[in-house]
Amino acid sequence: MVTESEVAAVGRVLVDTGQPLKARFRALFTLRNVGGRAAVDWIGRAFEDESALLKHELAYCLGQMRDEAAVPVLVRVLEDRGQEPMVRHEAGEALGAIGNLDVLDLLKRYSADPVIEVAETCQLAVRRLEWLQNNKEHPDNNPYLSVDPAPPAEDKDVQKLRQILLDESQTLFDRYRAMFALRNIGGERAVLALADGLKCSSALFRHEIGFVLGQMQHEASIPQLAEALVNVEENPMVRHECAEALGSIAKDSCLETLRLYTRDKERVVRESCEVALDMYDYENSTEFQYADGLSKIQAVE
């Protein structure tokens, strides 16, 4: 049983700007795993931070927790045009992940946001909520246990799914469904099909491709992820996700690139490489878990 004082101790690490970013990330994912109102409240406090990367991950974790107590703070973040686009985008996605239909009208309104990544995210969230309304008994067979912005397509044909994924005349929702179907199928053919999506026109879509390839942790995607990371003309939101994917894949061939781009001119890319190097260290260690905030606090006590 996790005590209230232990949750608070982890929360204080999260909001402490004097802590290394990697320690704050581990504290964040510890709070996500613990769950509950106190964890939600500590995560919500950290949206005052200056790091767009951290705030993006705060919103992501609140969505994955699916706790309706997080809805008010996520609404505030989505509505705050002073927040970075990647943070607002993730808040919109998190509202779709939580699944509370009370936010449907809000998401519809922000589906016309002037920031394209925010608009496309809210459009996807609306489609997800509408899909859930009509498919309440649909089984959740996601092997990655993540709450995704679209359900996987039912088709299992890799080539057909690849065609949908790359066809920009298809709706973004259907392309997302193809993406998650390919992820769930797995294997090198599916990985390479997904990697082709890093050339698509939507930065939001490329960003999600990077995330999915990181989930799969297949080394066949390393060349394409590295190419996107080193491309300084690429959207920083995409580059950040590709950096974290390389850290998750955690092969030696990822190491030099990640180290080099900890000096990138874009803060979100620099910080993503820093976090990715910590993920690399974790994946190549004997540590029991990445979200180790509680174990560190309990060891001190």
N, C-alpha and C positions, 0 to 999 in steps of 0.2 A: 504494500500500500504506500503510495507516494503522499507525503504530508504536504500541507499548505506551505510550511516554511521551506521545504525542499523546492517546491515549484517557484516560490519567490526568489530563492537563491539562484536558480537557473535563469529566471526572468531578469534578475539584476545583471547577469553576465550579458544577456541579449542586448540590453539597453545601454550598456557601458561602452561609450565610444573610445575609451582607453584600452579596451581589449582588442587583441588581433581579430581581424574579420573572420578568420577560420574558426576561432573559438566561439564567436557570436553565432556563426552558422550552425555549429554543433549544438549550441544551446537552443536555437530556434527549432531544429528538428527533434530535439529532446522534448520540447514543449508540445510540438505537434503529436508526438507519440503518446505523451501523457494525457493530453486532452483535458476537457473540462473548462468551466467558465474562467477560472483563475489563469489558466494557460492562454485562453483567448484574449483576456484582458492585457496580459503582459505583451503578447504579440502586437496587439492594437496600439500600445504605447510607443512602439518602436517606429511607427510611421512618421515621426518627427525627425528621423535621421536624415543625414545628407546623402547617404549612399542609395542611389537608384537600384543597384543590384540587391542590396539587403531588403529594401521595401518591396521589390518585385517578388522576392522569396517569401516575405511575410504574407503577401496576398495569396501566393500559391499555397502555402501551408494552411491558411485559414480555409481555403476552398477544399483542400484534401481532408480537413477535419470534419467538414460538413456539419458544423455546429451553427445553428441559427443565431446564436448570440453574436456571431461575427458579422451578421448582415449590416447593422447600422454603420460600423466602421468602414466596411467595404463600399457601401453606398457613398459615404463621405469622400473616400479616396477617388472613386470613379467620377464624382461630380467636381472634384477639385482640379481645375485646369492648370493650377500651378504645379501639380505633380507631373513627373516625367511620363511620356506616353507609355513606356513599357510597364510602369507601375499601374497606371490607369487601366491599361489593357488587362493586366493580371487580376485586377480587382473585378473587372467585368467577367472574366473567365471564372473567377472564384464564386461569384454570385450564381452563375449558371451551374457550377458544380454542387453548391449547397442544395439547390433545387427548390427553393421557396418560391412559389408562384406569385407571391405578393410583389416581387421585383420585376415581373414580366413587362409591365408598362414602362418602367424606368429603363429597362434594357432596350425596349423598342425605341424609346426616345433617343438613347445614345447610339443606336444603330445608324444614325445620321450624323454622328460626331464629325467635325472637320478633320480630326486626326484619323487617318485611314486605319491604323492598327487598332485603335479603340473601336471604331465603327464596325470593322470586320469581326472583332471579338464579340461585341454585343449581338451582332447578327447571328453568330454561331451559338451564343448562349440562349438566345430566343428560340432557335431551332431545336436545341437540346431540350429545353423545357417543354416545348410543344411535343417533341418526340416522346418524352417521358410520360406526358399526359395520355398519349395514345398507346403506349406500350408498357403499362404498369407491371405486367407479369413477365416481361422479357428477362431471361436469366442474365446475370452479369458474369461472364466467363473470362474476364480480363486476367491473364496470368500474372500481370505486373501489379495488380491490386491498387492501381491508381484510379482516381476519378477523372475521366477524360472529357474533353470538350465536345466529343461526338461519339456515338456508339460505333463499334466496328461494323463494316459491311458484312453481309452474310456470305458473300462469294468467297471461295477459297482458291481461285485461279490467279496465280501471281501475275501472269502477263496481263490478264484483263484488269486486275486491280491497278497495275502500273499504268495502264492506258488511262484509267479514270483519274489517277493521281496527277498525271501530267497534262491532262486535258483542261485547259483554262476556260473552256466554254461550259464546263460542268460547274455546278454550284460549289462554293467553298465547303459547305457542309458535306456534300457527297464525296469530295476529295479528301476531307478529313476522315470520313468513314473508311475510305480505301486505305488511307495511311495507317489507321489503327488496326485494320484487318491484316495488313502486311506485317505490322509489328507482331501481332499475335501469332501469325503463321511462323515467323522466324526463319532462320537459315540464311545462307549467303545470298541466294537469289532475291529474297525479300529485302535484305539489307541494301543490295546494290540498286534495286528498284527505288527504294526510299531515298538513297543518296542522290539519285538523278533529280529528285525533287528540290535539291538545293539550288537548282538553276531556274526555278519557277519565279514568276514576277512578283508575287506577294511576299513582302518581308515577313508578315505574320506567319505565313505558311512555311517559309524557309526556317524561321525560328522554331516552329513546332517540329519540323523534320529533324533539326538538330537535337531537340529534346528527346524525341523518340529513338534516335540512333544512340543516344546516351543510355537510355533504358535498356536497349538490346545488348550493349557492350560487346559488339562484334568488331573485330579488328579490320574486317573488310572495308569499313567505312572511314578508316583513319585518313587516307589520302584526301577524300572529299571534304571531310571536316577540317583538316589542316588547311586546305586551299581556301576555304571560306574564312577561317580565322585570320589568315595572313593578308587577306584582301582588304586593304584599308578603305576601299570604296564601298565595301559591303556595309549594310545597316548594322550599327553596333549591337542592336538587340539580337541579331542573327549571330554575329561573331561571339557574343557572350555565351550563347547557348552551345555553340560548337566547341568553345573552350571547355565548358563544363562536361560536355560529352567526351572529349578527349581525356579529361581527368577520370571520368567514370570507366572508360575502356582500360585505362591504366597500363598500357604497354610502354616499353622503353622508348619506342619510336615517337611517343607523344611528348616525352619529357623535355627535350631541347626546345621544341616550339613553344610549349607553355612557359618555360623559363624566359625565353626571349621576349614574349609579349606581356610579361609583367611590367614592362616599361612602355607599353603602348600609350599613345596620346589620349585615348579614350578611357576615362576612369572605369566605366563599366567593364571594359575589356581587361584592363589591368587587374581589377578586383576579381573578375571571373577566373583569370589564370591563377591568381593566388589561391582561390578556393579550390580550383581544379587540382593544383599541386597537392593540397591537403587530401583531396579525394584519392589522388594517385598514391600517396603515402599510405592511406588507410587500406586501399585495395591490395597493396603489396605488403601488408603487415599482418600480425597475428591478433590485432585488436578485435574484440568481440563485436563491437558495434560502432557505427559512425556517430550516432546520436548518443554521445557519452556524457552529456552534461550532468546527469544524476550520479553516475558512478564516480565522477571526479569530485563532486560535492560530498558524497558519502565517504569517499576515501579521506578527505580532509577532516570530516567529523570523527 
